[in-house]
Structures are given as C-alpha cells and as structure tokens.
Amino acid sequence: MSLYKTLDISVLEELTAIVGDEYILVGADIAEEYTRDAWVPPGLPRYPEAVVFPVNAQEVAAIVRLANRRLFPVIPRGGGTGLSGGTVPVYGGVIIDLLRMNQIIKIDPNARYIITEPAVLTIDIQQEAAKYGLLYAGDPSSDDCFIGGNVATNAGGNRAVKYGVTAEQIYELEIVTPQGGIVNLGGRLKKNSTGYGLVKLIIGSEGTLGIVTRITLKLHRLPPIFTTSLAAFANFSDAAAAVSVILEDPLLDPISLEIIDQKTVAALARYCEDWRFSEQGGDTLIIQLEANQDAEQAEKQNKLAAIIRKAGGIHLLPDSEKVWQARREFGKAIQAESAVLGIEDVVVPVDELAGFSSQLFEIARAGGLEVRIAGHAGDGNVHIQILPGDTPEAEWESRFHNFTQQLHADVYSRGGRISGEHGIGVKRKQYFLERVDPVELELMKSVKKSFDPRGILNPGKIFDVV
C-alpha cells in the first residue's frame, strides 16, 4: 500500500525516545508470534518493522502522533488470543503491544464498578470482583484473553444470555484516537442521551477506530447460589430444540446456556483424562441457574428437570467447576485430535438454532468434512471447528472454502451473521465483503475515514478503504 513509508533510523530513534531502550524490538528480535494471533494466516509470515511496549495512554498517543507525521501503520495488540487475524501487521509498521498496561486501577464495591487497563486477564477481573461478593458478567470461556481484546471484538461468552455481551458491561472507555488524542467516552451513568453513542461504536471495531487504554466496567451483585446442570440428548436437534423451551420459561432465567455435540463431549473426556461430562454421553446442554435461597434453587431445578425429560433428555448435576474448566478447554481438546482444522464463529437467531444445526451437519456430511460444536446456545452464537475427516490433504482447502460458503449462505438466509464475537479481522474479510449490504459497507467506510483519515490505525482489517 503506497500510502505507508518504511521506518527509517530516525523514526526508530523517536520510538525509542518515547518508550525507552528496553521496550522496543526490531529486526531479528521480533518473535514470530507477532506475525499472527491464535489464527495463523496462510502464506509467508508478515512481520512488523518494530514492536513497542508503552506503559500508559500518553506513550500510546505519542506513538500514534508519530505514525501520523511519518505515515506508518500502528496495530494494537493484547494477549494474542484472537481468532481472526486482528493483529496481523498487513502493511508492516509498528505493533503496539499493550502488555505493560496490566493493572486493575480501582474497584468500588459499593457503587459496583471496576476500572482496569486493557492487558488485564478477564478471569482476573472476575476473581477480583468475587472477593467483594460481586460478579463481572463477561465470560468468553478463556483463561488467557485480555479485557482489551474482549472490548475490541465485543466478546459475548457464557453469561451473555442473561447479562449481555461486553458492550453491556461497559460504562466508560479511555481511548487514544487515530490522530493521537486521548479522550474519555461514556460515563458511569444509567442513561445518557448526550450526543452520539461513541462508546458502542468503539466496542467491536477491532482496533480500527481507537486504541482502548482504560475501561470502566459494571459489576453485579453475586447471587449466593449457582447451580450447573447438564442435559444429555440422543441427538443434537433435540438438544437445540430444548434451548428455546428453557429460555421461554419465566422461572428459570438462565445465566448460561451452552451446547456441545457428542463428539466434542467425547474429545473433552479424553483430553481431561480423569473426568467426563456424563457417563451417558450424548449431545449436551450446560445450564447455569442462580438463586437467592435454597427453596428457589430447588424449585428451579425441579422445573428444569421436567423440561429436559419432556424434551427427551437426561438431567444431571455434575461438579460445576469441572464442567466450566472443561468448557474452556474446548479448542485445545479438538486441536489435540486434529492438526488440521478450520474455525468459524457464526450467530443466528435463537429460534433458528435447531434448523440451522440440522443443516450444518448436512453441509459438512455432503462436503466430506466433520464438525465439532461448543456454542453459546442461549444467544445463538455457534463456535464450529471443522475437521477434514477422510479428506485428502490436496482437497482440504477447496472443501473447507466450499463448506464455509454454504455455511454463510445458510446463516444469512436465517437472519444471522458470520461472526458473533471473534470478529472479521483478516481471516473473514473476503467472506464479509461477499455478504455485507453495499450501503452498510459504505457507511462503515465513511466512519473509518472520518475517524482515521490517514488510515494509520490497524489497516487491512474488516475492509479496505479506497
């Protein structure tokens, strides 16, 4: 892209002056991990020209202002656990690694909020809140993800069915703008009708509209009783059909409602070695309920058990912590059994889940592929691992592409979208451009041009601005 200039020695000297000698990498010191995130792009790895480690918003802003003056791209990066190539340095430039910005700044248990920097592990936020009898509801089923990455992709996770996705957990964001300004957006308010809702525009923008440097998150009272149930079914369609019945019951109001196919259940059992979801096996729902009193808990469990039996399933009460730990290991368990796989992250309306799942297995079967599923059934977000099965190596890429095309066509026919929380990044960019309404795309491009007229911030992601 002719817009950008290669970093010369004077730019490297200015970057060093901003962050210090210890906090810049160039040349052979740049590790291969900076060419990708958890998704490895095809082809030769693309390296950044430098990696810098700022310690605060002021240093991030100074780097971005330099990028505008000297015309090089900047790519914000956190834990590197993304699954869409959101941190791939498409045009070289500088990766801003936010690892040093890893402090929980404040927690107020009375007003129920927490202020954190972007490189704090989400699980650490949950644990810090729990010390005060509070709940941070964001839970993307990962021990490794950073809160900044959750904001960048508007991650949903296990508890979105009751509490909403990351956007619903955020009061306020401090961001560095693409011109290098620092601004606070939003506020600790129940309501706000003061101008445009810029906070929610930044959330999910994958680092293309601003670099998040501080986040104020909502906390909830932690209910005294949590129960986790499993519902095992003879087939996936019955499990998917039971989702709507559970959600429609006014008594249950589940916190989490996950769905896992029986081959994934078996893979998790093997991966965890000494533990199984259930001796019965089968396509499985994980249902988490909350209660304030034992009597309320018993009433909810009785009602849930009746619904599961009527739907043809078996109701089980397992060790809750082991269930959720295994759920977080979904990806690792599948990768342990297949070195070759593809990952998709579609979302459909919840009432379309049963029909979609039937078609999903049919598309895979017709293409000679296998699928593994661990999805957030309560909000229709289905995480799919696609395995080659008996597909010859030479045919894998074409079969996977054909599968993905058919998958997305079915998803859109049901009013769904190609990503529920992983984002577009580089990985899904072409698929996104094939599906997005051209008028919607032009609106997005207009927003990008307005925020970032020089195209400095994370270029090459979601779409290209020409």
Beta strands, then each sheet from edge to edge (+ up, - down):
strand 1: 24-26
strand 2: 50-52
strand 3: 74-77
strand 4: 94-97
strand 5: 104-108
strand 6: 113-116
strand 7: 134-135
strand 8: 170-176
strand 9: 182-186
strand 10: 211-218
strand 11: 220-221
strand 12: 225-233
strand 13: 256-260
strand 14: 283-291
strand 15: 314-316
strand 16: 342-347
strand 17: 370-375
strand 18: 381-387
sheet 1: 1+ 2- 4- 3-
sheet 2: 5+ 6- 10+ 8- 9+
sheet 3: 7+ 11-
sheet 4: 15+ 12- 14+ 13- 17+ 18- 16+
end
